[in-house]
């Protein structure tokens, strides 16, 4: 059975916009190649961090929500640890309440966009 996961990773701010997009694409393809289905993604852009990491106080934040087998998480985390562009990452398994909350939040965001388009 597929579980639903949410991964947030922070890329180093010294990357150009193209390098950042390439790194994100690498992890999208990594997850898809392992048989996962990406449900939702958000690029949060450059953000200030609560505390410096590797003497950097900002980073590119990216959120990825996907359905996958549990075995994919260990492989994904090893890939993150080996990549010098990734400063931090966190993967969380979503329970049914979190999945429902995320779907409701996305529906509300889409509704707001439609309202603004009118």
C-alpha positions as CSV (number, residue, x, y, z in Angstrom):
1,X,0.0,0.0,0.0
2,X,1.2,3.5,-0.8
3,X,1.6,6.0,2.0
4,X,1.5,9.7,1.6
5,X,4.6,11.7,2.4
6,X,5.6,15.4,2.5
7,X,9.3,16.4,2.1
8,X,10.7,19.9,2.5
9,X,14.3,20.5,1.5
10,X,16.4,23.6,1.6
11,X,18.9,24.2,-1.1
12,X,22.0,26.4,-0.7
13,X,21.4,30.1,-1.6
14,X,24.6,30.3,-3.7
15,X,22.9,28.4,-6.6
16,X,21.6,30.3,-9.6
17,X,17.9,30.1,-10.4
18,X,18.6,27.5,-13.2
19,X,20.8,25.4,-10.8
20,X,18.1,25.5,-8.2
21,X,15.4,24.3,-10.7
22,X,17.8,21.6,-11.9
23,X,18.2,20.3,-8.4
24,X,14.5,20.3,-7.8
25,X,13.9,18.4,-11.1
26,X,16.5,15.8,-10.1
27,X,14.5,15.0,-6.9
28,X,11.2,15.0,-8.8
29,X,12.6,12.5,-11.3
30,X,14.2,10.5,-8.5
31,X,10.9,10.1,-6.7
32,X,9.0,9.2,-9.9
33,X,11.6,6.7,-11.0
34,X,11.1,4.9,-7.7
35,X,7.4,4.5,-8.5
36,X,6.0,7.4,-6.5
37,X,3.2,9.7,-7.6
38,X,3.8,13.4,-6.9
39,X,0.5,14.8,-5.5
40,X,1.5,18.5,-5.0
41,X,4.5,20.7,-5.1
42,X,5.3,24.2,-3.9
43,X,8.4,26.3,-4.5
44,X,8.6,28.6,-1.5
45,X,11.6,30.5,-2.9
46,X,14.4,32.1,-1.0
47,X,13.6,32.4,2.7
48,X,15.5,33.6,5.7
49,X,16.2,30.7,8.1
50,X,15.7,30.7,11.9
51,X,19.4,30.1,12.4
52,X,22.5,29.9,10.1
53,X,23.4,26.6,8.5
54,X,26.9,26.4,7.0
55,X,27.3,30.1,7.7
56,X,24.3,30.9,5.4
57,X,21.2,32.6,6.7
58,X,18.9,32.0,3.7
59,X,18.0,29.1,1.4
60,X,15.7,28.0,-1.4
61,X,12.8,26.1,0.2
62,X,10.9,23.4,-1.8
63,X,8.0,21.2,-0.7
64,X,7.0,18.0,-2.4
65,X,4.0,15.9,-1.4
66,X,3.8,12.4,-2.9
67,X,2.4,8.9,-2.6
68,X,5.0,6.1,-2.4
69,X,6.2,2.9,-0.8
70,X,7.9,3.3,2.6
71,X,11.2,1.9,1.2
72,X,11.7,5.0,-1.0
73,X,12.3,7.3,1.9
74,X,15.7,5.8,2.9
75,X,17.0,6.1,-0.7
76,X,15.7,9.7,-1.0
77,X,17.4,10.7,2.3
78,X,20.7,9.1,1.2
79,X,20.5,11.1,-2.0
80,X,19.9,14.3,-0.1
81,X,22.8,13.6,2.3
82,X,25.2,13.0,-0.7
83,X,24.1,16.2,-2.5
84,X,26.2,19.3,-1.4
85,X,23.4,21.6,-2.7
86,X,21.0,20.3,0.0
87,X,21.5,22.0,3.4
88,X,18.5,20.4,5.2
89,X,15.6,18.2,4.6
90,X,12.7,16.7,6.5
91,X,10.3,14.0,5.4
92,X,7.0,13.4,7.2
93,X,4.5,10.6,6.8
94,X,1.0,12.1,6.5
95,X,-1.9,10.5,8.4
96,X,-5.4,10.6,7.0
97,X,-6.1,13.9,8.9
98,X,-3.1,15.6,7.4
99,X,-3.9,14.4,3.9
100,X,-7.5,15.8,4.3
101,X,-6.2,19.1,5.7
102,X,-3.8,19.5,2.7
103,X,-6.5,18.7,0.2
104,X,-8.8,21.2,1.9
105,X,-6.1,23.9,1.9
106,X,-5.3,23.3,-1.8
107,X,-9.0,23.5,-2.7
108,X,-9.3,26.8,-0.8
109,X,-6.2,28.2,-2.5
110,X,-7.7,27.3,-6.0
111,X,-11.0,28.9,-5.0
112,X,-9.1,32.1,-4.1
113,X,-7.3,32.2,-7.4
114,X,-10.6,31.8,-9.3
115,X,-12.1,34.6,-7.2
116,X,-9.2,36.9,-8.1
117,X,-9.4,36.0,-11.8
118,X,-13.0,37.3,-12.0
